[in-house]
């Protein structure tokens, strides 16, 4: 199996998201995996302001190695709870 070296080789991570992740200090797959989707989302949001739910799902899908549309219902519910509580606490 080919080793994934660039973030943009992961599902859901295009060149633009790769740049966004670099802006928060995530330059490689290993750092991204250690950081996790929720922490990366928080860092992106703190830097950019308004980060959407789809971005959070995309990040989690990349961690799991799948397109975000294929995340389990349980995972999507967990991410939605996190997203809603994060947005609520932000105000």
The first five atom37 places (N, CA, C, CB, O) and aatype in JSON, in Angstrom:
{
  "aatype": [20, 20, 20, 20, 20, 20, 20, 20, 20, 20, 20, 20, 20, 20, 20, 20, 20, 20, 20, 20, 20, 20, 20, 20, 20, 20, 20, 20, 20, 20, 20, 20, 20, 20, 20, 20, 20, 20, 20, 20, 20, 20, 20, 20, 20, 20, 20, 20, 20, 20, 20, 20, 20, 20, 20, 20, 20, 20, 20, 20, 20, 20, 20, 20, 20, 20, 20, 20, 20, 20, 20, 20, 20, 20, 20, 20, 20, 20, 20, 20, 20, 20, 20, 20, 20, 20, 20, 20, 20, 20, 20],
  "atom_mask": [
    [1, 1, 1, 1, 1],
    [1, 1, 1, 1, 1],
    [1, 1, 1, 1, 1],
    [1, 1, 1, 1, 1],
    [1, 1, 1, 1, 1],
    [1, 1, 1, 1, 1],
    [1, 1, 1, 1, 1],
    [1, 1, 1, 1, 1],
    [1, 1, 1, 1, 1],
    [1, 1, 1, 1, 1],
    [1, 1, 1, 1, 1],
    [1, 1, 1, 1, 1],
    [1, 1, 1, 1, 1],
    [1, 1, 1, 1, 1],
    [1, 1, 1, 1, 1],
    [1, 1, 1, 1, 1],
    [1, 1, 1, 1, 1],
    [1, 1, 1, 1, 1],
    [1, 1, 1, 1, 1],
    [1, 1, 1, 1, 1],
    [1, 1, 1, 1, 1],
    [1, 1, 1, 1, 1],
    [1, 1, 1, 1, 1],
    [1, 1, 1, 1, 1],
    [1, 1, 1, 1, 1],
    [1, 1, 1, 1, 1],
    [1, 1, 1, 1, 1],
    [1, 1, 1, 1, 1],
    [1, 1, 1, 1, 1],
    [1, 1, 1, 1, 1],
    [1, 1, 1, 1, 1],
    [1, 1, 1, 1, 1],
    [1, 1, 1, 1, 1],
    [1, 1, 1, 1, 1],
    [1, 1, 1, 1, 1],
    [1, 1, 1, 1, 1],
    [1, 1, 1, 1, 1],
    [1, 1, 1, 1, 1],
    [1, 1, 1, 1, 1],
    [1, 1, 1, 1, 1],
    [1, 1, 1, 1, 1],
    [1, 1, 1, 1, 1],
    [1, 1, 1, 1, 1],
    [1, 1, 1, 1, 1],
    [1, 1, 1, 1, 1],
    [1, 1, 1, 1, 1],
    [1, 1, 1, 1, 1],
    [1, 1, 1, 1, 1],
    [1, 1, 1, 1, 1],
    [1, 1, 1, 1, 1],
    [1, 1, 1, 1, 1],
    [1, 1, 1, 1, 1],
    [1, 1, 1, 1, 1],
    [1, 1, 1, 1, 1],
    [1, 1, 1, 1, 1],
    [1, 1, 1, 1, 1],
    [1, 1, 1, 1, 1],
    [1, 1, 1, 1, 1],
    [1, 1, 1, 1, 1],
    [1, 1, 1, 1, 1],
    [1, 1, 1, 1, 1],
    [1, 1, 1, 1, 1],
    [1, 1, 1, 1, 1],
    [1, 1, 1, 1, 1],
    [1, 1, 1, 1, 1],
    [1, 1, 1, 1, 1],
    [1, 1, 1, 1, 1],
    [1, 1, 1, 1, 1],
    [1, 1, 1, 1, 1],
    [1, 1, 1, 1, 1],
    [1, 1, 1, 1, 1],
    [1, 1, 1, 1, 1],
    [1, 1, 1, 1, 1],
    [1, 1, 1, 1, 1],
    [1, 1, 1, 1, 1],
    [1, 1, 1, 1, 1],
    [1, 1, 1, 1, 1],
    [1, 1, 1, 1, 1],
    [1, 1, 1, 1, 1],
    [1, 1, 1, 1, 1],
    [1, 1, 1, 1, 1],
    [1, 1, 1, 1, 1],
    [1, 1, 1, 1, 1],
    [1, 1, 1, 1, 1],
    [1, 1, 1, 1, 1],
    [1, 1, 1, 1, 1],
    [1, 1, 1, 1, 1],
    [1, 1, 1, 1, 1],
    [1, 1, 1, 1, 1],
    [1, 1, 1, 1, 1],
    [1, 1, 1, 1, 1]
  ],
  "atom_positions": [
    [[0.84, -1.19, 0.0], [0.0, 0.0, 0.0], [0.88, 1.25, 0.0], [-0.95, 0.0, 1.22], [1.87, 1.34, 0.74]],
    [[0.52, 2.2, -0.83], [1.29, 3.43, -0.97], [1.16, 4.29, 0.29], [0.83, 4.22, -2.2], [0.06, 4.49, 0.8]],
    [[2.29, 4.79, 0.76], [2.29, 5.65, 1.95], [1.78, 7.04, 1.58], [3.72, 5.73, 2.57], [2.23, 7.64, 0.6]],
    [[0.86, 7.53, 2.36], [0.33, 8.88, 2.14], [1.26, 9.87, 2.82], [-1.14, 9.02, 2.68], [1.48, 9.8, 4.03]],
    [[1.8, 10.77, 2.04], [2.74, 11.74, 2.58], [2.16, 13.14, 2.64], [4.0, 11.75, 1.75], [2.41, 13.88, 3.59]],
    [[1.39, 13.51, 1.65], [0.81, 14.86, 1.6], [-0.62, 14.84, 2.14], [0.83, 15.42, 0.15], [-1.36, 13.88, 1.93]],
    [[-0.98, 15.89, 2.82], [-2.35, 15.99, 3.34], [-3.37, 15.9, 2.22], [-2.54, 17.31, 4.11], [-4.44, 15.31, 2.4]],
    [[-3.06, 16.48, 1.06], [-4.01, 16.48, -0.05], [-4.22, 15.1, -0.66], [-3.53, 17.43, -1.12], [-5.07, 14.94, -1.52]],
    [[-3.45, 14.11, -0.22], [-3.68, 12.74, -0.67], [-4.78, 12.06, 0.15], [-2.38, 11.93, -0.57], [-5.27, 10.99, -0.22]],
    [[-5.17, 12.67, 1.26], [-6.25, 12.13, 2.09], [-7.6, 12.48, 1.48], [-6.15, 12.67, 3.53], [-7.72, 13.5, 0.79]],
    [[-8.62, 11.65, 1.71], [-9.96, 11.99, 1.24], [-10.4, 13.32, 1.86], [-10.97, 10.86, 1.59], [-10.08, 13.6, 3.02]],
    [[-11.11, 14.11, 1.12], [-11.71, 15.38, 1.57], [-10.72, 16.53, 1.71], [-12.4, 15.17, 2.88], [-11.13, 17.66, 1.99]],
    [[-9.44, 16.27, 1.54], [-8.44, 17.32, 1.73], [-7.89, 17.73, 0.36], [-7.28, 16.84, 2.68], [-7.04, 17.04, -0.22]],
    [[-8.38, 18.84, -0.14], [-7.87, 19.38, -1.39], [-6.73, 20.35, -1.12], [-8.98, 20.07, -2.19], [-6.29, 20.51, 0.02]],
    [[-6.27, 20.98, -2.17], [-5.16, 21.93, -2.04], [-5.52, 23.09, -1.1], [-4.75, 22.48, -3.41], [-4.68, 23.54, -0.33]],
    [[-6.76, 23.56, -1.17], [-7.17, 24.69, -0.33], [-7.19, 24.31, 1.15], [-8.56, 25.19, -0.75], [-6.68, 25.05, 1.99]],
    [[-7.77, 23.15, 1.47], [-7.78, 22.71, 2.87], [-6.36, 22.42, 3.34], [-8.67, 21.45, 3.04], [-6.03, 22.66, 4.51]],
    [[-5.53, 21.91, 2.46], [-4.13, 21.67, 2.82], [-3.47, 22.99, 3.23], [-3.37, 21.02, 1.63], [-2.72, 23.03, 4.21]],
    [[-3.74, 24.06, 2.5], [-3.2, 25.39, 2.84], [-3.77, 25.88, 4.16], [-3.51, 26.41, 1.72], [-3.05, 26.44, 4.99]],
    [[-5.06, 25.67, 4.35], [-5.71, 26.09, 5.6], [-5.09, 25.36, 6.79], [-7.23, 25.83, 5.55], [-4.82, 25.97, 7.83]],
    [[-4.87, 24.07, 6.65], [-4.26, 23.29, 7.73], [-2.83, 23.77, 7.99], [-4.27, 21.79, 7.39], [-2.4, 23.85, 9.15]],
    [[-2.09, 24.08, 6.94], [-0.72, 24.6, 7.11], [-0.74, 25.91, 7.9], [-0.04, 24.81, 5.74], [0.18, 26.18, 8.67]],
    [[-1.78, 26.71, 7.71], [-1.86, 28.0, 8.4], [-2.03, 27.84, 9.91], [-3.02, 28.82, 7.84], [-1.81, 28.78, 10.67]],
    [[-2.42, 26.64, 10.35], [-2.55, 26.38, 11.79], [-1.46, 25.42, 12.28], [-3.95, 25.81, 12.12], [-1.57, 24.84, 13.37]],
    [[-0.42, 25.25, 11.48], [0.72, 24.46, 11.9], [0.63, 22.97, 11.62], [0.92, 24.64, 13.33], [1.43, 22.19, 12.14]],
    [[-0.33, 22.57, 10.8], [-0.46, 21.15, 10.44], [0.04, 21.0, 9.01], [-1.95, 20.64, 10.59], [-0.64, 21.36, 8.05]],
    [[1.26, 20.45, 8.89], [1.91, 20.36, 7.58], [1.98, 18.93, 7.05], [3.29, 20.92, 7.67], [2.28, 18.72, 5.88]],
    [[1.72, 17.96, 7.91], [1.87, 16.57, 7.47], [0.77, 15.69, 8.07], [3.26, 16.04, 7.86], [0.07, 16.08, 9.01]],
    [[0.66, 14.51, 7.5], [-0.4, 13.57, 7.89], [-0.26, 13.16, 9.35], [-0.36, 12.32, 6.99], [-1.25, 13.08, 10.07]],
    [[0.96, 12.91, 9.79], [1.18, 12.47, 11.18], [0.68, 13.52, 12.18], [2.67, 12.18, 11.42], [-0.01, 13.19, 13.14]],
    [[1.02, 14.77, 11.94], [0.57, 15.85, 12.83], [-0.95, 15.97, 12.79], [1.22, 17.19, 12.43], [-1.58, 16.18, 13.83]],
    [[-1.52, 15.84, 11.6], [-2.98, 15.93, 11.45], [-3.66, 14.81, 12.25], [-3.38, 15.84, 9.96], [-4.64, 15.06, 12.96]],
    [[-3.16, 13.6, 12.14], [-3.75, 12.47, 12.85], [-3.64, 12.65, 14.36], [-3.07, 11.15, 12.43], [-4.58, 12.32, 15.1]],
    [[-2.51, 13.17, 14.82], [-2.33, 13.41, 16.26], [-3.24, 14.53, 16.75], [-0.87, 13.75, 16.57], [-3.74, 14.48, 17.88]],
    [[-3.45, 15.53, 15.92], [-4.27, 16.69, 16.3], [-5.74, 16.3, 16.37], [-4.08, 17.83, 15.3], [-6.44, 16.68, 17.31]],
    [[-6.21, 15.54, 15.39], [-7.61, 15.13, 15.35], [-8.5, 16.17, 14.69], [-8.11, 14.84, 16.74], [-8.13, 17.33, 14.57]],
    [[-9.67, 15.73, 14.27], [-10.57, 16.6, 13.51], [-11.13, 17.74, 14.35], [-11.71, 15.78, 12.95], [-11.21, 18.87, 13.87]],
    [[-11.5, 17.47, 15.58], [-12.13, 18.5, 16.41], [-11.14, 19.6, 16.78], [-12.72, 17.89, 17.69], [-11.47, 20.79, 16.71]],
    [[-9.94, 19.22, 17.16], [-8.92, 20.21, 17.52], [-8.52, 21.03, 16.29], [-7.68, 19.53, 18.13], [-8.34, 22.24, 16.39]],
    [[-8.37, 20.36, 15.15], [-8.03, 21.08, 13.91], [-9.16, 22.06, 13.56], [-7.8, 20.08, 12.74], [-8.89, 23.19, 13.15]],
    [[-10.4, 21.63, 13.72], [-11.55, 22.49, 13.45], [-11.51, 23.73, 14.35], [-12.87, 21.72, 13.65], [-11.71, 24.85, 13.87]],
    [[-11.26, 23.54, 15.63], [-11.21, 24.67, 16.57], [-10.12, 25.64, 16.15], [-10.96, 24.17, 18.02], [-10.34, 26.85, 16.12]],
    [[-8.94, 25.13, 15.82], [-7.83, 26.0, 15.42], [-8.16, 26.75, 14.14], [-6.55, 25.18, 15.22], [-7.87, 27.94, 14.02]],
    [[-8.78, 26.07, 13.17], [-9.19, 26.74, 11.94], [-10.2, 27.84, 12.23], [-9.77, 25.73, 10.93], [-10.11, 28.94, 11.7]],
    [[-11.15, 27.52, 13.09], [-12.19, 28.49, 13.42], [-11.6, 29.72, 14.12], [-13.26, 27.84, 14.3], [-11.99, 30.85, 13.82]],
    [[-10.69, 29.5, 15.03], [-10.07, 30.63, 15.74], [-9.29, 31.52, 14.78], [-9.14, 30.11, 16.85], [-9.23, 32.74, 14.97]],
    [[-8.71, 30.93, 13.76], [-7.94, 31.69, 12.79], [-8.83, 32.38, 11.76], [-6.94, 30.79, 12.09], [-8.63, 33.54, 11.42]],
    [[-9.83, 31.64, 11.26], [-10.61, 32.11, 10.12], [-11.93, 32.77, 10.49], [-10.89, 30.97, 9.21], [-12.47, 33.56, 9.71]],
    [[-12.46, 32.46, 11.65], [-13.75, 33.03, 12.02], [-14.89, 32.06, 11.84], [-14.02, 34.26, 11.23], [-15.32, 31.43, 12.8]],
    [[-15.4, 31.93, 10.64], [-16.58, 31.1, 10.42], [-16.21, 29.83, 9.66], [-17.66, 31.89, 9.65], [-15.99, 29.86, 8.45]],
    [[-16.15, 28.72, 10.37], [-15.82, 27.43, 9.78], [-17.07, 26.55, 9.84], [-14.6, 26.75, 10.51], [-17.69, 26.43, 10.9]],
    [[-17.44, 25.95, 8.72], [-18.73, 25.26, 8.62], [-18.67, 23.81, 9.1], [-19.22, 25.31, 7.19], [-17.61, 23.22, 9.25]],
    [[-19.85, 23.26, 9.31], [-20.02, 21.88, 9.75], [-19.43, 20.91, 8.73], [-21.5, 21.57, 9.98], [-18.85, 19.89, 9.1]],
    [[-19.59, 21.21, 7.45], [-19.05, 20.34, 6.4], [-17.53, 20.22, 6.51], [-19.43, 20.86, 5.01], [-16.97, 19.16, 6.23]],
    [[-16.87, 21.3, 6.9], [-15.42, 21.25, 7.08], [-15.06, 20.28, 8.19], [-14.86, 22.66, 7.41], [-14.11, 19.5, 8.06]],
    [[-15.8, 20.33, 9.29], [-15.57, 19.41, 10.4], [-15.75, 17.96, 9.94], [-16.52, 19.72, 11.58], [-14.93, 17.1, 10.26]],
    [[-16.82, 17.7, 9.2], [-17.07, 16.35, 8.7], [-15.97, 15.92, 7.73], [-18.44, 16.28, 8.0], [-15.53, 14.77, 7.76]],
    [[-15.53, 16.83, 6.89], [-14.45, 16.53, 5.95], [-13.17, 16.16, 6.67], [-14.21, 17.7, 5.04], [-12.46, 15.23, 6.27]],
    [[-12.87, 16.89, 7.73], [-11.67, 16.6, 8.51], [-11.76, 15.22, 9.16], [-11.45, 17.67, 9.59], [-10.8, 14.45, 9.14]],
    [[-12.92, 14.91, 9.73], [-13.1, 13.59, 10.37], [-13.03, 12.48, 9.33], [-14.44, 13.54, 11.12], [-12.44, 11.43, 9.58]],
    [[-13.64, 12.7, 8.18], [-13.56, 11.71, 7.11], [-12.12, 11.44, 6.69], [-14.37, 12.16, 5.91], [-11.73, 10.3, 6.44]],
    [[-11.33, 12.51, 6.62], [-9.92, 12.36, 6.26], [-9.18, 11.53, 7.31], [-9.25, 13.75, 6.11], [-8.35, 10.69, 6.97]],
    [[-9.49, 11.77, 8.58], [-8.87, 10.99, 9.67], [-9.22, 9.51, 9.5], [-9.36, 11.51, 11.07], [-8.36, 8.64, 9.68]],
    [[-10.47, 9.23, 9.14], [-10.93, 7.84, 8.99], [-10.57, 7.24, 7.63], [-12.43, 7.77, 9.19], [-10.71, 6.04, 7.43]],
    [[-10.11, 8.08, 6.7], [-9.72, 7.6, 5.38], [-10.89, 7.36, 4.45], [-8.96, 6.35, 5.52], [-10.81, 6.55, 3.53]],
    [[-12.0, 8.09, 4.69], [-13.2, 7.93, 3.85], [-13.76, 9.3, 3.45], [-14.28, 7.1, 4.59], [-13.49, 10.31, 4.09]],
    [[-14.55, 9.32, 2.38], [-15.26, 10.54, 2.01], [-16.22, 10.87, 3.15], [-16.04, 10.37, 0.64], [-16.8, 9.97, 3.75]],
    [[-16.39, 12.14, 3.44], [-17.18, 12.52, 4.62], [-18.64, 12.12, 4.49], [-17.09, 14.01, 4.84], [-19.31, 11.95, 5.51]],
    [[-19.14, 11.96, 3.28], [-20.53, 11.53, 3.09], [-20.76, 10.11, 3.63], [-20.9, 11.58, 1.6], [-21.89, 9.72, 3.9]],
    [[-19.68, 9.35, 3.78], [-19.78, 7.96, 4.23], [-19.52, 7.79, 5.73], [-18.81, 7.11, 3.46], [-19.41, 6.66, 6.21]],
    [[-19.42, 8.89, 6.46], [-19.28, 8.78, 7.92], [-20.52, 8.1, 8.49], [-19.07, 10.19, 8.57], [-21.62, 8.28, 7.97]],
    [[-20.35, 7.34, 9.54], [-21.49, 6.66, 10.17], [-22.45, 7.68, 10.77], [-21.01, 5.66, 11.26], [-22.06, 8.81, 11.07]],
    [[-23.69, 7.28, 10.94], [-24.69, 8.15, 11.56], [-24.25, 8.58, 12.95], [-26.05, 7.44, 11.64], [-24.44, 9.73, 13.35]],
    [[-23.66, 7.64, 13.69], [-23.2, 7.93, 15.05], [-22.11, 9.0, 15.04], [-22.69, 6.66, 15.74], [-22.11, 9.92, 15.86]],
    [[-21.18, 8.87, 14.1], [-20.1, 9.85, 14.0], [-20.66, 11.21, 13.63], [-19.05, 9.4, 12.97], [-20.27, 12.23, 14.21]],
    [[-21.58, 11.24, 12.67], [-22.18, 12.52, 12.27], [-22.93, 13.16, 13.43], [-23.14, 12.32, 11.07], [-22.87, 14.38, 13.62]],
    [[-23.64, 12.35, 14.22], [-24.36, 12.89, 15.38], [-23.38, 13.45, 16.41], [-25.22, 11.79, 16.03], [-23.62, 14.52, 16.97]],
    [[-22.29, 12.74, 16.66], [-21.27, 13.21, 17.59], [-20.67, 14.53, 17.11], [-20.16, 12.15, 17.76], [-20.51, 15.47, 17.89]],
    [[-20.36, 14.61, 15.83], [-19.79, 15.84, 15.27], [-20.79, 16.99, 15.34], [-19.35, 15.62, 13.82], [-20.41, 18.13, 15.6]],
    [[-22.06, 16.68, 15.1], [-23.1, 17.73, 15.15], [-23.24, 18.27, 16.57], [-24.46, 17.17, 14.65], [-23.37, 19.48, 16.76]],
    [[-23.23, 17.38, 17.56], [-23.29, 17.82, 18.97], [-22.1, 18.72, 19.29], [-23.31, 16.6, 19.93], [-22.26, 19.78, 19.89]],
    [[-20.91, 18.29, 18.88], [-19.7, 19.07, 19.11], [-19.82, 20.44, 18.43], [-18.46, 18.32, 18.59], [-19.54, 21.47, 19.04]],
    [[-20.23, 20.44, 17.17], [-20.35, 21.68, 16.4], [-21.35, 22.62, 17.05], [-20.77, 21.37, 14.95], [-21.07, 23.81, 17.22]],
    [[-22.52, 22.09, 17.4], [-23.57, 22.93, 18.01], [-23.12, 23.5, 19.35], [-24.85, 22.12, 18.2], [-23.36, 24.68, 19.64]],
    [[-22.47, 22.68, 20.18], [-22.02, 23.18, 21.48], [-20.88, 24.19, 21.31], [-21.56, 22.01, 22.39], [-20.79, 25.16, 22.06]],
    [[-20.04, 23.97, 20.33], [-18.95, 24.91, 20.05], [-19.52, 26.25, 19.61], [-18.01, 24.35, 18.96], [-19.1, 27.3, 20.1]],
    [[-20.48, 26.23, 18.7], [-21.11, 27.47, 18.22], [-21.85, 28.18, 19.34], [-22.07, 27.17, 17.05], [-21.81, 29.4, 19.46]],
    [[-22.54, 27.39, 20.18], [-23.31, 27.96, 21.29], [-22.38, 28.64, 22.3], [-24.14, 26.86, 22.0], [-22.66, 29.75, 22.76]],
    [[-21.27, 27.99, 22.64], [-20.32, 28.54, 23.61], [-19.54, 29.72, 23.06], [-19.37, 27.47, 24.05], [-18.94, 30.48, 23.82]],
    [[-19.56, 29.85, 21.77], [-18.83, 30.93, 21.12], [-19.53, 32.27, 21.31], [-18.66, 30.63, 19.63], [-18.88, 33.32, 21.35]],
    [[-20.82, 32.24, 21.42], [-21.6, 33.49, 21.54], [-21.62, 34.04, 22.94], [-23.02, 33.26, 21.09], [-22.23, 35.08, 23.19]]
  ]
}
